Structures are given as C-alpha cells and as structure tokens.
Amino acid sequence: MNPSDPFNDPQAVARYAERTARVVPGLRDLHTLAGLLLAERAPRDARVLVLGAGGGMELAAFARAQPGWHFDGVDPSAEMLRLAAATLGPLAPRARLHEGYIDSAPDGPFDAAACLLTLHFLPEAERRATLAQLQRRLKPGAPLVVAHHSFAAAQATRWLTRNAAFAVASGVPAEQAESSIAAIRERLPVLAPERDEALLREAGFAEVELFYAAFTFRGWVGYKT
C-alpha cells in the first residue's frame, strides 16, 4: 500500500472499526460465524493464521471465543497492526503480528486460517497466488474462511446501490456512501461469486460452501485437500 492509502492514515485507521461496521452488513456476526466454522475442525489449542489482520476485530473475536487458540496475523499496514494490538488488549500475547503480505507469514503448518475483507483488493492472478500460499501453510483438512466483495459485473450497479443504502441507514452521510459506489468500481478488482469459488478450488480447497451473503459481500469456507 502507498502512503496515501487510508490504511496508512492514522486518523482514518482510528475510525476503521466504526466505519467498517457501518458498511459491512452483519460484521460482528460475520466474525462469529467465521470463528464457529474454523472451530468445527480446529483443535482447542489451534494455531490460526489471519491474513489481513489489521484492525484486529476478527483476531479479538476468535481469541475471546477460543481461549486455547494462538494466532499469527499478517497485514501490510503498520498503522493497522498497531490498531490490532490495541484492539486485542490483554489478548495480545496470544497473537504474533507480521507486517507484510502472505509471503511474510510463517510457514506453519496452521490448523486454520481466515482472510476477511481483504481478497477484493487483489487482482485475480495475485488472488489465486495468495490462496495457494494460504493452502500451502495449512495442515491437511484444515479450514479456510474468506469473505469480501463479490458480485457479477452486470449486477454491479444494483448491488452497490443497495450496499450504499445500507451504509446510509447505518449512519454514513449519503454523499460519502454514494461516492463509495464509484470508488469500488474503479479501485477494486471484484470478481463474480462463481469465479471466487473456482479460485478456491483451483488453489487446493475442497467442500467449498457459501456461508455468508450480504448485498455486495460473500463468504465461503473450504478445506485443504
């Protein structure tokens, strides 16, 4: 990320949790659902990899729900990692935070992994490579949970308008919500849900299932073959 990116702006980062909850429908429930899916197959003393861990919301949710789990969190933004550490508070000793991308993650092997609200920033080829790197770091049969923007190009206007309406209903100023429509179109290499599922399978995940759908967002769980 470059210095002009909001993920490197201390003021924007300070508002990250509040802002994200207003634009991602059911954000806290998404964290709960993701943790439950990971816990179906991860042991009580699991080592869990979280890619895109800046902010620390999912790390904190997983840590509170599973007292025996330990985490490696990876994010390219130092500011976001500082926020993650603050969000974790007394839970912070159970998480090692790494600045960088998937190549900066330890080799594992991990019992489970999550990548929430992150993959929509990556072009398809980079997304495929990242999923393959996640798969390589997991134990056989280990779960991966992902969630991000995912919609067909032909339906973009309808779904982005609905997502903006949700943001307004959640307290985001209408002008700001409307401007997000163009920003998502121009800046994010969003894929159709069918392609997102296919990439998971191509990267070596089986039993891929949709578990979350909220306007422009989709979430899947899959298991390392």
N, C-alpha and C positions, 0 to 999 in steps of 0.2 A: 504494500500500500504506500502511496505517496504522502508527503507531509500535508497536503491539502485535504486529504481524506478525513471525513468526520470521525473515524475510528482513532485518529491521532490527535483530535482536538479535545483538550481536557474538559472544556465546557460542554461539548456535545456528549462526551463519554459520561460525564456526571449525570446527564439526563437519560442515559441509554435505557435503563430498566423501565422507567416510567414511559418513555416513548415507545419502546418495543411492545409493552403490554397493551398500548392503545392501538397498535396497527396489526398485531398478530392475534386473531381470534382464539380465545381459549389458551393463551400462552402457558399459564400455570398448569392447566390440565394437560397440555402437551408434555410438559416436563414430567408430570405424574405418570402419564401413560407410557412415556419412553422408559422411565425407570422400572415400571412394572414388567414391560416386555423384556428388558435386559435381565431382570431378576428371575424370569422363568427358567433360564438356563445358566445364569452366572452363579457361582457358589457364594456362600456368605462372606468369604474372605477374598472376593474377586479383586483383580487388578483391572481397572477400566480406563480406556483411552477416550478422551473427549477432544475432538478436533473442532476448532472454532470456539474455544472455551472462554474467550474474553467476555467479561461481564460477570461470569461465574454463576449465573442463575441456575443452569442445569446442574453444574457441579454441586451447588449447595443443596438443591432438591434431592439429587441422588444420595449425597452424603447423609442428609437427615434421615432418609428412608432406609438406608442400609449402613448401619454403624460399623460393619466389618470391611467395607469396601475401601480401597485406596485408588488414587487417580493420578493420571498424567494428563494435564491439559495443555493444549497447543493453540497458539494464536499469533498472528503476525504483528499485532499491535501491542507495544509495551504499555501504553495507556490503558488498554482494555484488560491486560493482565493485572495491572495494579488494581483496577476495579474488581477483578475476580478475587484477588486476595482479600480485599476489604469486604466483599460480599460473603466470602467464606468465614471470615472472622475466626472464632475458636476452632472451626473445622479445617482451617488452612493447613495444619501439619499433616493432614491425610492426602494432600494434593501437591504434586510437583508441577510447576508451571514452566513451559518452554516457549520462548519467543521464536516464531518461525512458522513454516508450513509443515506439511506431512513429513517431509524429509528430516525435520528437526525432532520428530517423535522417536522415543526409544523403540527398539526392535520388538520388545515384548518377550514372549507371546502374551497377549492380553486375553482375559476371559470374556470381554465385551467391549463394544465401542459405540459412541454416539457422535453424530455430526448434525447439529441443528442450526437452521437459518444461516448456512454457510455455502453449500454447494452451488446455490444460484449465482454466486459471484464468479464462478469458474466456467470458461468456455468448455465445450463438450470434450475435446481431447484432454484437456487438463483435468476435467472432472473424472473422466474414465481412468486416467493415471492415478488420481488421488484415491479413488475407490479401490483400485488394485493394490495400492500401498497400504490402505487400511486392512484389506483382506489378508495381505501377507503378514501383518502383525498380530493376527488373531489366531487363537487355538482352533483346531477343527471343531465345527459345530457351534462356535461362538456367535452370538447375535450382534448385528449392527443395526442401529436405528438412525434413520435420516429424516429430515423434514426441511422443506424450503419452498420457495415459489415454484409452481409447476402448472403450466396451462398451455393449451394449444394456441398458436399464433392467430388462428381465425376467430378465437373466442376472447382474445386479449382485452378488447375494449369493454365488453360486458363484465368480465370478471374483475378487471382493475377498477372499474366504476363502482362495483359492489364493495370492493375492499376499501376504496376511498370513503364510501358511505359509512362503513363500519368505523373507520377512523374518526369521522366527524361525530358519529354517535358516541364515541368514547372520549370526546373532548378535544380532538385535534382541530385547529382552525381550518375552516373549509378551504381557504386558498392554499394552505400548506398541503392538505390532503389531495386536492386537485393537482397540484404540481408534482406530487409523487407518481401520478399516472405516467406522465412523460418521462420522469426520471427512471422508472423501472423499465419502460420500453427502450430507452436509449442506452442505459448503462448495464443492464443485467442480461446475460445470455440465457434467458429462461428457456427450458425445454418442455415439450409436451409430456404429460404423465406417462404415456406409453414408452417414450424414449428414456425417461428416467428409470422406469422399471427394467427396461432392456439393459441399460448400463450396469445396473446392479448384478444382473445375471451374467453379463459379459465379464465382469470383474471377479466372478467366482462365488457369488452368493446364490443360495437355493431357498426354496419356500418363501419367496418374496411376496409379502402381503401388504396391502394398504391398511393403515390403522387410523389415519387422521386426514380429514379433508375439511378445509375451512376457507371458502372463497378462493383466493389465488394460491393457497398453501396446500401441500400434500405431504404426507409422511408415510414411510414404509419401514418394515422390519424384514431383514434377511439373515441367513445363517451361512457361515463359511462352509464350503463343501470340503 
